[in-house]
Amino acid sequence: MWPFFSYLQVLCMIFSESLKKNRDFRTVYKNGRPRANKYLVMYIMENHQEKNRLGISVSKKVGNSVVRHRITRLIRESYRLHENIFDSGLDIVVVARSCAAEVSYREIESAMLHLGKLHKILR
């Protein structure tokens, strides 16, 4: 049974957790530093922990539930593959813009890394 657990560790974010509570999102929106590009807006705030916490917000204006879930998966996967180059101890909220509905994974990944460089949170 142990190979199953190692498989789950590969699929999960090792250095990060999810941001889930509404009050946490509101705190990051209120106190965080926003930066934006064509597809995404990223808010960054220090959380004084050893791990990052990632929150993803995709509005109903972007599309139906299938489209919103696809964008959420693309953002989470692009972060997961590059989480080792992000600084730790941050609350990160990523908001998808409506034009993100038609883009590919590579464009989302590029937008995430671009915002990381703008925030100067990449190692």
Backbone atoms as SQL, in Angstrom:
CREATE TABLE atoms (id INTEGER PRIMARY KEY, chain TEXT, resi INTEGER, resn TEXT, atom TEXT, x REAL, y REAL, z REAL);
INSERT INTO atoms VALUES
  (1, 'A', 1, 'MET', 'N', 0.809, -1.191, 0.000),
  (2, 'A', 1, 'MET', 'CA', 0.000, 0.000, 0.000),
  (3, 'A', 1, 'MET', 'C', 0.861, 1.267, 0.000),
  (4, 'A', 2, 'TRP', 'N', 2.084, 1.218, 0.438),
  (5, 'A', 2, 'TRP', 'CA', 2.914, 2.418, 0.514),
  (6, 'A', 2, 'TRP', 'C', 3.161, 3.093, -0.821),
  (7, 'A', 3, 'PRO', 'N', 3.225, 2.394, -1.986),
  (8, 'A', 3, 'PRO', 'CA', 3.423, 3.144, -3.239),
  (9, 'A', 3, 'PRO', 'C', 2.290, 4.128, -3.512),
  (10, 'A', 4, 'PHE', 'N', 1.078, 3.807, -3.038),
  (11, 'A', 4, 'PHE', 'CA', -0.042, 4.719, -3.238),
  (12, 'A', 4, 'PHE', 'C', 0.209, 6.051, -2.534),
  (13, 'A', 5, 'PHE', 'N', 0.759, 6.005, -1.319),
  (14, 'A', 5, 'PHE', 'CA', 1.027, 7.236, -0.588),
  (15, 'A', 5, 'PHE', 'C', 2.135, 8.040, -1.249),
  (16, 'A', 6, 'SER', 'N', 3.152, 7.379, -1.774),
  (17, 'A', 6, 'SER', 'CA', 4.203, 8.135, -2.458),
  (18, 'A', 6, 'SER', 'C', 3.653, 8.752, -3.739),
  (19, 'A', 7, 'TYR', 'N', 2.690, 8.084, -4.379),
  (20, 'A', 7, 'TYR', 'CA', 2.044, 8.635, -5.561),
  (21, 'A', 7, 'TYR', 'C', 1.249, 9.892, -5.202),
  (22, 'A', 8, 'LEU', 'N', 0.568, 9.867, -4.058),
  (23, 'A', 8, 'LEU', 'CA', -0.180, 11.043, -3.616),
  (24, 'A', 8, 'LEU', 'C', 0.746, 12.205, -3.292),
  (25, 'A', 9, 'GLN', 'N', 1.902, 11.924, -2.726),
  (26, 'A', 9, 'GLN', 'CA', 2.845, 12.990, -2.415),
  (27, 'A', 9, 'GLN', 'C', 3.350, 13.656, -3.677),
  (28, 'A', 10, 'VAL', 'N', 3.477, 12.899, -4.753),
  (29, 'A', 10, 'VAL', 'CA', 3.925, 13.471, -6.015),
  (30, 'A', 10, 'VAL', 'C', 2.870, 14.424, -6.557),
  (31, 'A', 11, 'LEU', 'N', 1.588, 14.090, -6.393),
  (32, 'A', 11, 'LEU', 'CA', 0.518, 14.907, -6.931),
  (33, 'A', 11, 'LEU', 'C', 0.177, 16.115, -6.066),
  (34, 'A', 12, 'CYS', 'N', 0.555, 16.108, -4.796),
  (35, 'A', 12, 'CYS', 'CA', 0.187, 17.171, -3.876),
  (36, 'A', 12, 'CYS', 'C', 1.260, 18.253, -3.848),
  (37, 'A', 13, 'MET', 'N', 0.866, 19.415, -3.371),
  (38, 'A', 13, 'MET', 'CA', 1.829, 20.475, -3.157),
  (39, 'A', 13, 'MET', 'C', 2.573, 20.169, -1.864),
  (40, 'A', 14, 'ILE', 'N', 3.869, 20.046, -1.928),
  (41, 'A', 14, 'ILE', 'CA', 4.666, 19.628, -0.791),
  (42, 'A', 14, 'ILE', 'C', 4.935, 20.797, 0.152),
  (43, 'A', 15, 'PHE', 'N', 5.231, 21.976, -0.403),
  (44, 'A', 15, 'PHE', 'CA', 5.634, 23.117, 0.410),
  (45, 'A', 15, 'PHE', 'C', 4.490, 24.083, 0.681),
  (46, 'A', 16, 'SER', 'N', 3.277, 23.730, 0.291),
  (47, 'A', 16, 'SER', 'CA', 2.173, 24.676, 0.373),
  (48, 'A', 16, 'SER', 'C', 0.891, 24.014, 0.829),
  (49, 'A', 17, 'GLU', 'N', -0.038, 24.864, 1.267),
  (50, 'A', 17, 'GLU', 'CA', -1.382, 24.432, 1.634),
  (51, 'A', 17, 'GLU', 'C', -2.370, 25.270, 0.846),
  (52, 'A', 18, 'SER', 'N', -3.648, 24.908, 0.939),
  (53, 'A', 18, 'SER', 'CA', -4.689, 25.690, 0.282),
  (54, 'A', 18, 'SER', 'C', -5.245, 26.731, 1.234),
  (55, 'A', 19, 'LEU', 'N', -5.588, 27.859, 0.676),
  (56, 'A', 19, 'LEU', 'CA', -6.261, 28.914, 1.413),
  (57, 'A', 19, 'LEU', 'C', -7.747, 28.708, 1.177),
  (58, 'A', 20, 'LYS', 'N', -8.527, 28.472, 2.222),
  (59, 'A', 20, 'LYS', 'CA', -9.910, 28.068, 2.035),
  (60, 'A', 20, 'LYS', 'C', -10.939, 28.980, 2.686),
  (61, 'A', 21, 'LYS', 'N', -10.609, 29.606, 3.768),
  (62, 'A', 21, 'LYS', 'CA', -11.607, 30.374, 4.516),
  (63, 'A', 21, 'LYS', 'C', -11.797, 31.766, 3.917),
  (64, 'A', 22, 'ASN', 'N', -13.050, 32.191, 3.901),
  (65, 'A', 22, 'ASN', 'CA', -13.404, 33.483, 3.332),
  (66, 'A', 22, 'ASN', 'C', -12.679, 34.621, 4.034),
  (67, 'A', 23, 'ARG', 'N', -12.538, 34.527, 5.356),
  (68, 'A', 23, 'ARG', 'CA', -11.864, 35.611, 6.080),
  (69, 'A', 23, 'ARG', 'C', -10.389, 35.693, 5.705),
  (70, 'A', 24, 'ASP', 'N', -9.760, 34.547, 5.378),
  (71, 'A', 24, 'ASP', 'CA', -8.367, 34.568, 4.935),
  (72, 'A', 24, 'ASP', 'C', -8.238, 35.258, 3.574),
  (73, 'A', 25, 'PHE', 'N', -9.170, 34.948, 2.665),
  (74, 'A', 25, 'PHE', 'CA', -9.171, 35.615, 1.363),
  (75, 'A', 25, 'PHE', 'C', -9.344, 37.127, 1.543),
  (76, 'A', 26, 'ARG', 'N', -10.308, 37.525, 2.377),
  (77, 'A', 26, 'ARG', 'CA', -10.563, 38.949, 2.589),
  (78, 'A', 26, 'ARG', 'C', -9.350, 39.650, 3.189),
  (79, 'A', 27, 'THR', 'N', -8.649, 38.983, 4.107),
  (80, 'A', 27, 'THR', 'CA', -7.452, 39.560, 4.704),
  (81, 'A', 27, 'THR', 'C', -6.373, 39.796, 3.656),
  (82, 'A', 28, 'VAL', 'N', -6.192, 38.822, 2.770),
  (83, 'A', 28, 'VAL', 'CA', -5.180, 38.972, 1.719),
  (84, 'A', 28, 'VAL', 'C', -5.590, 40.069, 0.745),
  (85, 'A', 29, 'TYR', 'N', -6.870, 40.130, 0.377),
  (86, 'A', 29, 'TYR', 'CA', -7.333, 41.197, -0.512),
  (87, 'A', 29, 'TYR', 'C', -7.100, 42.576, 0.111),
  (88, 'A', 30, 'LYS', 'N', -7.359, 42.696, 1.406),
  (89, 'A', 30, 'LYS', 'CA', -7.273, 43.989, 2.080),
  (90, 'A', 30, 'LYS', 'C', -5.832, 44.414, 2.327),
  (91, 'A', 31, 'ASN', 'N', -4.984, 43.492, 2.774),
  (92, 'A', 31, 'ASN', 'CA', -3.627, 43.833, 3.193),
  (93, 'A', 31, 'ASN', 'C', -2.531, 43.416, 2.218),
  (94, 'A', 32, 'GLY', 'N', -2.872, 42.624, 1.211),
  (95, 'A', 32, 'GLY', 'CA', -1.868, 42.112, 0.293),
  (96, 'A', 32, 'GLY', 'C', -1.496, 43.109, -0.788),
  (97, 'A', 33, 'ARG', 'N', -0.373, 42.843, -1.439),
  (98, 'A', 33, 'ARG', 'CA', 0.089, 43.666, -2.558),
  (99, 'A', 33, 'ARG', 'C', -0.407, 43.043, -3.859),
  (100, 'A', 34, 'PRO', 'N', -1.189, 43.758, -4.652),
  (101, 'A', 34, 'PRO', 'CA', -1.666, 43.185, -5.913),
  (102, 'A', 34, 'PRO', 'C', -0.735, 43.507, -7.085),
  (103, 'A', 35, 'ARG', 'N', -0.615, 42.571, -7.986),
  (104, 'A', 35, 'ARG', 'CA', 0.047, 42.768, -9.271),
  (105, 'A', 35, 'ARG', 'C', -0.808, 42.023, -10.291),
  (106, 'A', 36, 'ALA', 'N', -0.838, 42.528, -11.514),
  (107, 'A', 36, 'ALA', 'CA', -1.720, 41.929, -12.520),
  (108, 'A', 36, 'ALA', 'C', -1.029, 41.863, -13.871),
  (109, 'A', 37, 'ASN', 'N', -1.506, 40.940, -14.689),
  (110, 'A', 37, 'ASN', 'CA', -1.155, 40.906, -16.100),
  (111, 'A', 37, 'ASN', 'C', -2.427, 40.602, -16.889),
  (112, 'A', 38, 'LYS', 'N', -2.289, 40.182, -18.100),
  (113, 'A', 38, 'LYS', 'CA', -3.449, 40.028, -18.979),
  (114, 'A', 38, 'LYS', 'C', -4.441, 38.978, -18.484),
  (115, 'A', 39, 'TYR', 'N', -3.953, 37.892, -17.888),
  (116, 'A', 39, 'TYR', 'CA', -4.810, 36.765, -17.538),
  (117, 'A', 39, 'TYR', 'C', -5.091, 36.618, -16.046),
  (118, 'A', 40, 'LEU', 'N', -4.178, 37.083, -15.192),
  (119, 'A', 40, 'LEU', 'CA', -4.289, 36.814, -13.762),
  (120, 'A', 40, 'LEU', 'C', -4.002, 38.060, -12.938),
  (121, 'A', 41, 'VAL', 'N', -4.521, 38.070, -11.722),
  (122, 'A', 41, 'VAL', 'CA', -4.166, 39.055, -10.701),
  (123, 'A', 41, 'VAL', 'C', -3.664, 38.253, -9.503),
  (124, 'A', 42, 'MET', 'N', -2.542, 38.667, -8.936),
  (125, 'A', 42, 'MET', 'CA', -1.959, 37.940, -7.806),
  (126, 'A', 42, 'MET', 'C', -1.783, 38.885, -6.631),
  (127, 'A', 43, 'TYR', 'N', -2.336, 38.483, -5.486),
  (128, 'A', 43, 'TYR', 'CA', -2.182, 39.216, -4.230),
  (129, 'A', 43, 'TYR', 'C', -1.215, 38.429, -3.358),
  (130, 'A', 44, 'ILE', 'N', -0.250, 39.132, -2.758),
  (131, 'A', 44, 'ILE', 'CA', 0.757, 38.499, -1.903),
  (132, 'A', 44, 'ILE', 'C', 0.752, 39.167, -0.534),
  (133, 'A', 45, 'MET', 'N', 0.789, 38.345, 0.511),
  (134, 'A', 45, 'MET', 'CA', 0.888, 38.847, 1.872),
  (135, 'A', 45, 'MET', 'C', 1.706, 37.844, 2.692),
  (136, 'A', 46, 'GLU', 'N', 2.551, 38.333, 3.578),
  (137, 'A', 46, 'GLU', 'CA', 3.321, 37.428, 4.438),
  (138, 'A', 46, 'GLU', 'C', 2.400, 36.798, 5.466),
  (139, 'A', 47, 'ASN', 'N', 2.626, 35.495, 5.743),
  (140, 'A', 47, 'ASN', 'CA', 1.780, 34.803, 6.719),
  (141, 'A', 47, 'ASN', 'C', 2.549, 34.364, 7.965),
  (142, 'A', 48, 'HIS', 'N', 3.856, 34.622, 8.029),
  (143, 'A', 48, 'HIS', 'CA', 4.697, 34.313, 9.187),
  (144, 'A', 48, 'HIS', 'C', 4.653, 32.822, 9.549),
  (145, 'A', 49, 'GLN', 'N', 4.559, 31.975, 8.546),
  (146, 'A', 49, 'GLN', 'CA', 4.644, 30.523, 8.704),
  (147, 'A', 49, 'GLN', 'C', 5.750, 30.029, 7.790),
  (148, 'A', 50, 'GLU', 'N', 6.029, 28.738, 7.848),
  (149, 'A', 50, 'GLU', 'CA', 7.063, 28.190, 6.980),
  (150, 'A', 50, 'GLU', 'C', 6.523, 27.781, 5.622),
  (151, 'A', 51, 'LYS', 'N', 5.204, 27.664, 5.501),
  (152, 'A', 51, 'LYS', 'CA', 4.593, 27.225, 4.245),
  (153, 'A', 51, 'LYS', 'C', 3.856, 28.365, 3.571),
  (154, 'A', 52, 'ASN', 'N', 3.735, 28.238, 2.270),
  (155, 'A', 52, 'ASN', 'CA', 2.858, 29.134, 1.525),
  (156, 'A', 52, 'ASN', 'C', 1.434, 28.606, 1.605),
  (157, 'A', 53, 'ARG', 'N', 0.480, 29.508, 1.462),
  (158, 'A', 53, 'ARG', 'CA', -0.914, 29.115, 1.350),
  (159, 'A', 53, 'ARG', 'C', -1.431, 29.720, 0.051),
  (160, 'A', 54, 'LEU', 'N', -1.962, 28.877, -0.821),
  (161, 'A', 54, 'LEU', 'CA', -2.421, 29.308, -2.136),
  (162, 'A', 54, 'LEU', 'C', -3.937, 29.303, -2.187),
  (163, 'A', 55, 'GLY', 'N', -4.518, 30.417, -2.606),
  (164, 'A', 55, 'GLY', 'CA', -5.952, 30.529, -2.820),
  (165, 'A', 55, 'GLY', 'C', -6.204, 30.903, -4.266),
  (166, 'A', 56, 'ILE', 'N', -7.217, 30.304, -4.870),
  (167, 'A', 56, 'ILE', 'CA', -7.540, 30.562, -6.268),
  (168, 'A', 56, 'ILE', 'C', -8.991, 31.005, -6.342),
  (169, 'A', 57, 'SER', 'N', -9.237, 32.096, -7.054),
  (170, 'A', 57, 'SER', 'CA', -10.582, 32.627, -7.204),
  (171, 'A', 57, 'SER', 'C', -10.886, 32.792, -8.693),
  (172, 'A', 58, 'VAL', 'N', -11.970, 32.157, -9.124),
  (173, 'A', 58, 'VAL', 'CA', -12.417, 32.282, -10.507),
  (174, 'A', 58, 'VAL', 'C', -13.889, 32.640, -10.472),
  (175, 'A', 59, 'SER', 'N', -14.224, 33.816, -10.946),
  (176, 'A', 59, 'SER', 'CA', -15.584, 34.333, -10.879),
  (177, 'A', 59, 'SER', 'C', -16.502, 33.662, -11.897),
  (178, 'A', 60, 'LYS', 'N', -17.798, 33.766, -11.651),
  (179, 'A', 60, 'LYS', 'CA', -18.783, 33.256, -12.603),
  (180, 'A', 60, 'LYS', 'C', -18.760, 34.029, -13.912),
  (181, 'A', 61, 'LYS', 'N', -18.198, 35.217, -13.896),
  (182, 'A', 61, 'LYS', 'CA', -18.077, 36.004, -15.116),
  (183, 'A', 61, 'LYS', 'C', -17.135, 35.357, -16.121),
  (184, 'A', 62, 'VAL', 'N', -16.235, 34.505, -15.637),
  (185, 'A', 62, 'VAL', 'CA', -15.255, 33.855, -16.508),
  (186, 'A', 62, 'VAL', 'C', -15.910, 32.797, -17.378),
  (187, 'A', 63, 'GLY', 'N', -16.871, 32.052, -16.837),
  (188, 'A', 63, 'GLY', 'CA', -17.531, 31.012, -17.614),
  (189, 'A', 63, 'GLY', 'C', -18.333, 30.093, -16.719),
  (190, 'A', 64, 'ASN', 'N', -18.805, 29.008, -17.319),
  (191, 'A', 64, 'ASN', 'CA', -19.589, 28.054, -16.537),
  (192, 'A', 64, 'ASN', 'C', -18.669, 27.234, -15.627),
  (193, 'A', 65, 'SER', 'N', -19.239, 26.311, -14.882),
  (194, 'A', 65, 'SER', 'CA', -18.467, 25.590, -13.870),
  (195, 'A', 65, 'SER', 'C', -17.347, 24.758, -14.486),
  (196, 'A', 66, 'VAL', 'N', -17.558, 24.231, -15.674),
  (197, 'A', 66, 'VAL', 'CA', -16.514, 23.439, -16.329),
  (198, 'A', 66, 'VAL', 'C', -15.312, 24.322, -16.648),
  (199, 'A', 67, 'VAL', 'N', -15.562, 25.484, -17.186),
  (200, 'A', 67, 'VAL', 'CA', -14.490, 26.417, -17.540),
  (201, 'A', 67, 'VAL', 'C', -13.782, 26.904, -16.281),
  (202, 'A', 68, 'ARG', 'N', -14.538, 27.266, -15.255),
  (203, 'A', 68, 'ARG', 'CA', -13.934, 27.754, -14.018),
  (204, 'A', 68, 'ARG', 'C', -13.066, 26.684, -13.361),
  (205, 'A', 69, 'HIS', 'N', -13.545, 25.453, -13.346),
  (206, 'A', 69, 'HIS', 'CA', -12.766, 24.374, -12.736),
  (207, 'A', 69, 'HIS', 'C', -11.498, 24.091, -13.542),
  (208, 'A', 70, 'ARG', 'N', -11.586, 24.177, -14.862),
  (209, 'A', 70, 'ARG', 'CA', -10.407, 23.967, -15.713),
  (210, 'A', 70, 'ARG', 'C', -9.344, 25.015, -15.416),
  (211, 'A', 71, 'ILE', 'N', -9.743, 26.264, -15.299),
  (212, 'A', 71, 'ILE', 'CA', -8.784, 27.330, -15.006),
  (213, 'A', 71, 'ILE', 'C', -8.175, 27.128, -13.629),
  (214, 'A', 72, 'THR', 'N', -8.994, 26.730, -12.664),
  (215, 'A', 72, 'THR', 'CA', -8.480, 26.448, -11.317),
  (216, 'A', 72, 'THR', 'C', -7.429, 25.352, -11.355),
  (217, 'A', 73, 'ARG', 'N', -7.698, 24.294, -12.097),
  (218, 'A', 73, 'ARG', 'CA', -6.728, 23.195, -12.214),
  (219, 'A', 73, 'ARG', 'C', -5.436, 23.662, -12.880),
  (220, 'A', 74, 'LEU', 'N', -5.551, 24.485, -13.921),
  (221, 'A', 74, 'LEU', 'CA', -4.357, 24.980, -14.611),
  (222, 'A', 74, 'LEU', 'C', -3.498, 25.848, -13.693),
  (223, 'A', 75, 'ILE', 'N', -4.146, 26.720, -12.926),
  (224, 'A', 75, 'ILE', 'CA', -3.397, 27.583, -12.002),
  (225, 'A', 75, 'ILE', 'C', -2.729, 26.749, -10.918),
  (226, 'A', 76, 'ARG', 'N', -3.467, 25.807, -10.330),
  (227, 'A', 76, 'ARG', 'CA', -2.908, 24.967, -9.267),
  (228, 'A', 76, 'ARG', 'C', -1.743, 24.125, -9.785),
  (229, 'A', 77, 'GLU', 'N', -1.876, 23.580, -10.986),
  (230, 'A', 77, 'GLU', 'CA', -0.812, 22.741, -11.539),
  (231, 'A', 77, 'GLU', 'C', 0.421, 23.574, -11.872),
  (232, 'A', 78, 'SER', 'N', 0.234, 24.758, -12.430),
  (233, 'A', 78, 'SER', 'CA', 1.397, 25.588, -12.748),
  (234, 'A', 78, 'SER', 'C', 2.120, 26.014, -11.473),
  (235, 'A', 79, 'TYR', 'N', 1.373, 26.272, -10.407),
  (236, 'A', 79, 'TYR', 'CA', 2.021, 26.578, -9.133),
  (237, 'A', 79, 'TYR', 'C', 2.730, 25.342, -8.567),
  (238, 'A', 80, 'ARG', 'N', 2.064, 24.202, -8.616),
  (239, 'A', 80, 'ARG', 'CA', 2.632, 22.974, -8.041),
  (240, 'A', 80, 'ARG', 'C', 3.965, 22.617, -8.691),
  (241, 'A', 81, 'LEU', 'N', 4.049, 22.762, -10.002),
  (242, 'A', 81, 'LEU', 'CA', 5.278, 22.389, -10.703),
  (243, 'A', 81, 'LEU', 'C', 6.420, 23.361, -10.421),
  (244, 'A', 82, 'HIS', 'N', 6.103, 24.572, -9.990),
  (245, 'A', 82, 'HIS', 'CA', 7.135, 25.571, -9.749),
  (246, 'A', 82, 'HIS', 'C', 7.193, 26.034, -8.299),
  (247, 'A', 83, 'GLU', 'N', 6.526, 25.330, -7.384),
  (248, 'A', 83, 'GLU', 'CA', 6.466, 25.820, -6.009),
  (249, 'A', 83, 'GLU', 'C', 7.829, 25.840, -5.330),
  (250, 'A', 84, 'ASN', 'N', 8.775, 25.065, -5.809),
  (251, 'A', 84, 'ASN', 'CA', 10.097, 25.064, -5.186),
  (252, 'A', 84, 'ASN', 'C', 10.880, 26.343, -5.477),
  (253, 'A', 85, 'ILE', 'N', 10.478, 27.136, -6.477),
  (254, 'A', 85, 'ILE', 'CA', 11.192, 28.389, -6.747),
  (255, 'A', 85, 'ILE', 'C', 10.492, 29.599, -6.133),
  (256, 'A', 86, 'PHE', 'N', 9.306, 29.406, -5.548),
  (257, 'A', 86, 'PHE', 'CA', 8.621, 30.496, -4.855),
  (258, 'A', 86, 'PHE', 'C', 9.170, 30.614, -3.435),
  (259, 'A', 87, 'ASP', 'N', 9.305, 31.849, -2.950),
  (260, 'A', 87, 'ASP', 'CA', 9.690, 32.066, -1.557),
  (261, 'A', 87, 'ASP', 'C', 8.622, 31.472, -0.645),
  (262, 'A', 88, 'SER', 'N', 8.993, 31.136, 0.580),
  (263, 'A', 88, 'SER', 'CA', 8.029, 30.560, 1.515),
  (264, 'A', 88, 'SER', 'C', 7.579, 31.604, 2.529),
  (265, 'A', 89, 'GLY', 'N', 6.496, 31.287, 3.231),
  (266, 'A', 89, 'GLY', 'CA', 5.952, 32.181, 4.232),
  (267, 'A', 89, 'GLY', 'C', 5.000, 33.216, 3.664),
  (268, 'A', 90, 'LEU', 'N', 4.286, 32.847, 2.596),
  (269, 'A', 90, 'LEU', 'CA', 3.412, 33.793, 1.917),
  (270, 'A', 90, 'LEU', 'C', 1.993, 33.251, 1.799),
  (271, 'A', 91, 'ASP', 'N', 1.033, 34.170, 1.841),
  (272, 'A', 91, 'ASP', 'CA', -0.325, 33.867, 1.419),
  (273, 'A', 91, 'ASP', 'C', -0.459, 34.416, 0.006),
  (274, 'A', 92, 'ILE', 'N', -0.835, 33.558, -0.921),
  (275, 'A', 92, 'ILE', 'CA', -0.939, 33.930, -2.326),
  (276, 'A', 92, 'ILE', 'C', -2.373, 33.697, -2.767),
  (277, 'A', 93, 'VAL', 'N', -3.015, 34.730, -3.281),
  (278, 'A', 93, 'VAL', 'CA', -4.347, 34.589, -3.868),
  (279, 'A', 93, 'VAL', 'C', -4.235, 34.952, -5.339),
  (280, 'A', 94, 'VAL', 'N', -4.654, 34.021, -6.197),
  (281, 'A', 94, 'VAL', 'CA', -4.627, 34.229, -7.637),
  (282, 'A', 94, 'VAL', 'C', -6.064, 34.357, -8.123),
  (283, 'A', 95, 'VAL', 'N', -6.350, 35.451, -8.807),
  (284, 'A', 95, 'VAL', 'CA', -7.680, 35.709, -9.352),
  (285, 'A', 95, 'VAL', 'C', -7.576, 35.643, -10.870),
  (286, 'A', 96, 'ALA', 'N', -8.424, 34.815, -11.480),
  (287, 'A', 96, 'ALA', 'CA', -8.417, 34.680, -12.931),
  (288, 'A', 96, 'ALA', 'C', -9.275, 35.769, -13.560),
  (289, 'A', 97, 'ARG', 'N', -8.780, 36.379, -14.608),
  (290, 'A', 97, 'ARG', 'CA', -9.556, 37.354, -15.367),
  (291, 'A', 97, 'ARG', 'C', -10.370, 36.631, -16.430),
  (292, 'A', 98, 'SER', 'N', -11.357, 37.311, -16.963),
  (293, 'A', 98, 'SER', 'CA', -12.292, 36.651, -17.880),
  (294, 'A', 98, 'SER', 'C', -11.625, 36.185, -19.171),
  (295, 'A', 99, 'CYS', 'N', -10.568, 36.851, -19.607),
  (296, 'A', 99, 'CYS', 'CA', -9.903, 36.419, -20.846),
  (297, 'A', 99, 'CYS', 'C', -9.068, 35.160, -20.639),
  (298, 'A', 100, 'ALA', 'N', -8.939, 34.675, -19.407),
  (299, 'A', 100, 'ALA', 'CA', -8.188, 33.446, -19.137),
  (300, 'A', 100, 'ALA', 'C', -8.962, 32.200, -19.553),
  (301, 'A', 101, 'ALA', 'N', -10.228, 32.345, -19.917),
  (302, 'A', 101, 'ALA', 'CA', -11.058, 31.187, -20.249),
  (303, 'A', 101, 'ALA', 'C', -10.600, 30.483, -21.520),
  (304, 'A', 102, 'GLU', 'N', -9.998, 31.211, -22.445),
  (305, 'A', 102, 'GLU', 'CA', -9.636, 30.622, -23.739),
  (306, 'A', 102, 'GLU', 'C', -8.160, 30.264, -23.873),
  (307, 'A', 103, 'VAL', 'N', -7.384, 30.390, -22.812),
  (308, 'A', 103, 'VAL', 'CA', -5.940, 30.213, -22.950),
  (309, 'A', 103, 'VAL', 'C', -5.499, 28.801, -22.587),
  (310, 'A', 104, 'SER', 'N', -4.285, 28.480, -22.997),
  (311, 'A', 104, 'SER', 'CA', -3.726, 27.154, -22.758),
  (312, 'A', 104, 'SER', 'C', -2.959, 27.129, -21.438),
  (313, 'A', 105, 'TYR', 'N', -2.491, 25.932, -21.083),
  (314, 'A', 105, 'TYR', 'CA', -1.713, 25.772, -19.856),
  (315, 'A', 105, 'TYR', 'C', -0.439, 26.600, -19.911),
  (316, 'A', 106, 'ARG', 'N', 0.237, 26.623, -21.045),
  (317, 'A', 106, 'ARG', 'CA', 1.511, 27.349, -21.164),
  (318, 'A', 106, 'ARG', 'C', 1.337, 28.841, -20.900),
  (319, 'A', 107, 'GLU', 'N', 0.235, 29.409, -21.342),
  (320, 'A', 107, 'GLU', 'CA', 0.000, 30.830, -21.118),
  (321, 'A', 107, 'GLU', 'C', -0.303, 31.120, -19.644),
  (322, 'A', 108, 'ILE', 'N', -1.050, 30.229, -18.999),
  (323, 'A', 108, 'ILE', 'CA', -1.304, 30.385, -17.563),
  (324, 'A', 108, 'ILE', 'C', -0.004, 30.249, -16.785),
  (325, 'A', 109, 'GLU', 'N', 0.802, 29.263, -17.139),
  (326, 'A', 109, 'GLU', 'CA', 2.085, 29.066, -16.476),
  (327, 'A', 109, 'GLU', 'C', 2.980, 30.290, -16.648),
  (328, 'A', 110, 'SER', 'N', 3.032, 30.808, -17.852),
  (329, 'A', 110, 'SER', 'CA', 3.833, 31.997, -18.119),
  (330, 'A', 110, 'SER', 'C', 3.325, 33.199, -17.328),
  (331, 'A', 111, 'ALA', 'N', 1.996, 33.347, -17.227),
  (332, 'A', 111, 'ALA', 'CA', 1.414, 34.453, -16.460),
  (333, 'A', 111, 'ALA', 'C', 1.744, 34.327, -14.974),
  (334, 'A', 112, 'MET', 'N', 1.696, 33.088, -14.431),
  (335, 'A', 112, 'MET', 'CA', 2.041, 32.873, -13.017),
  (336, 'A', 112, 'MET', 'C', 3.496, 33.246, -12.747),
  (337, 'A', 113, 'LEU', 'N', 4.413, 32.792, -13.600),
  (338, 'A', 113, 'LEU', 'CA', 5.823, 33.099, -13.396),
  (339, 'A', 113, 'LEU', 'C', 6.097, 34.590, -13.577),
  (340, 'A', 114, 'HIS', 'N', 5.409, 35.222, -14.508),
  (341, 'A', 114, 'HIS', 'CA', 5.555, 36.659, -14.705),
  (342, 'A', 114, 'HIS', 'C', 5.144, 37.426, -13.451),
  (343, 'A', 115, 'LEU', 'N', 4.018, 37.045, -12.856),
  (344, 'A', 115, 'LEU', 'CA', 3.569, 37.711, -11.632),
  (345, 'A', 115, 'LEU', 'C', 4.512, 37.435, -10.466),
  (346, 'A', 116, 'GLY', 'N', 5.070, 36.237, -10.410),
  (347, 'A', 116, 'GLY', 'CA', 6.067, 35.940, -9.378),
  (348, 'A', 116, 'GLY', 'C', 7.288, 36.836, -9.509),
  (349, 'A', 117, 'LYS', 'N', 7.704, 37.097, -10.752),
  (350, 'A', 117, 'LYS', 'CA', 8.843, 38.002, -10.968),
  (351, 'A', 117, 'LYS', 'C', 8.478, 39.437, -10.598),
  (352, 'A', 118, 'LEU', 'N', 7.262, 39.856, -10.925),
  (353, 'A', 118, 'LEU', 'CA', 6.841, 41.215, -10.569),
  (354, 'A', 118, 'LEU', 'C', 6.815, 41.413, -9.056),
  (355, 'A', 119, 'HIS', 'N', 6.390, 40.399, -8.325),
  (356, 'A', 119, 'HIS', 'CA', 6.361, 40.461, -6.858),
  (357, 'A', 119, 'HIS', 'C', 7.731, 40.229, -6.240),
  (358, 'A', 120, 'LYS', 'N', 8.677, 39.756, -7.034),
  (359, 'A', 120, 'LYS', 'CA', 10.033, 39.424, -6.570),
  (360, 'A', 120, 'LYS', 'C', 9.983, 38.343, -5.493),
  (361, 'A', 121, 'ILE', 'N', 9.186, 37.298, -5.760),
  (362, 'A', 121, 'ILE', 'CA', 9.066, 36.192, -4.807),
  (363, 'A', 121, 'ILE', 'C', 9.644, 34.900, -5.384),
  (364, 'A', 122, 'LEU', 'N', 10.320, 34.983, -6.513),
  (365, 'A', 122, 'LEU', 'CA', 10.964, 33.797, -7.097),
  (366, 'A', 122, 'LEU', 'C', 12.419, 33.767, -6.681),
  (367, 'A', 123, 'ARG', 'N', 12.898, 32.564, -6.400),
  (368, 'A', 123, 'ARG', 'CA', 14.315, 32.406, -6.009),
  (369, 'A', 123, 'ARG', 'C', 15.178, 32.383, -7.241);
